[in-house]
Amino acid sequence: YKFLDRYEGGLTQEKITQIFKESFFADAYFASSNAVTEDGKLYNVDGNGNRVAAMLYGPEKVILLVGVNKIVKNIDEAIKRIREVAAPANAKRLNKHTPCAKVGYCMDCKSKEKIWREFTVIASQSKKDRIHVIFINDNIGY
């Protein structure tokens, strides 16, 4: 197998972009979801769009590992979770100079380093059994 690791040390931005593109041809794409509603919708937000794009189209299988902390009642709660939990935590982890990294909640900033630009809701699949969600009985991820 070939593991496409965008976090491998010493990668140039050009190589990272190449990895993003190569992921569309993967047999299996592993990721997580920002939120999963009680009725099964996957709500995701990306800064670059590479993760949500691969979830929507490309890889043969998509396997999402999701902590129980990401289960929410509905889309409104998913949005709230991203604004108050996922976006600030990710901005801080990535050392972004954004208001949410400093104050702990999203302020709809216009920063060039903003990490949430692309919003997707996956309500169902066009290709049966392509997306698999595995719930982890623990609070993991943002």
Residue pairs with C-beta under 8 A, 6 or more apart in sequence:
4 19
4 22
4 23
4 26
5 19
6 16
6 19
6 20
11 19
20 48
20 50
23 29
23 50
23 54
23 58
23 59
24 53
24 54
24 57
24 58
24 59
25 58
25 59
26 54
26 58
26 59
26 60
27 59
27 60
27 61
28 59
28 60
28 61
28 62
28 63
29 54
29 55
29 58
29 59
29 61
29 62
29 63
30 63
30 64
30 65
31 51
31 54
31 55
31 62
31 63
31 64
31 65
32 64
32 65
32 66
32 67
32 70
32 140
32 141
33 42
33 43
33 44
33 64
33 66
33 70
33 133
34 43
34 44
34 45
34 70
34 78
34 81
34 82
34 86
34 142
35 42
35 43
35 44
35 70
35 71
35 72
35 77
35 78
35 81
35 82
35 86
36 42
36 43
36 66
36 70
36 71
36 72
36 133
37 43
37 71
37 72
37 73
37 74
37 75
37 77
37 78
38 71
38 72
38 73
38 74
39 74
40 123
41 75
41 78
41 121
41 122
41 123
42 55
42 64
42 120
42 121
42 122
42 131
42 133
43 72
43 75
43 78
43 79
43 82
43 119
43 120
43 121
44 51
44 52
44 55
44 119
44 120
44 122
45 52
45 82
45 86
45 87
45 116
45 117
45 118
45 119
45 120
46 52
46 53
46 115
46 116
46 117
46 118
46 120
47 114
47 115
47 116
47 117
47 118
48 117
48 118
49 117
49 118
52 118
52 120
54 62
55 62
55 64
55 120
55 122
55 131
56 120
56 122
60 130
61 130
61 131
61 132
62 130
62 131
62 132
63 132
63 134
64 131
64 132
64 133
64 134
65 134
65 136
65 140
66 133
66 134
66 135
66 136
66 141
67 135
67 136
67 138
67 139
67 140
67 141
68 135
68 136
68 137
68 138
68 139
69 139
69 140
69 141
70 81
70 141
71 135
72 78
72 80
72 81
75 121
82 106
82 116
83 105
83 106
84 104
84 105
84 106
85 142
86 142
87 100
87 106
87 115
87 116
88 100
88 101
88 103
88 104
88 105
88 106
89 142
90 115
90 142
91 98
91 100
91 101
91 113
91 115
92 101
93 142
94 115
95 101
96 111
96 113
96 114
96 115
97 111
97 113
98 109
98 111
98 113
98 114
98 115
99 107
99 109
99 111
100 106
100 107
100 109
106 116
122 131
125 131
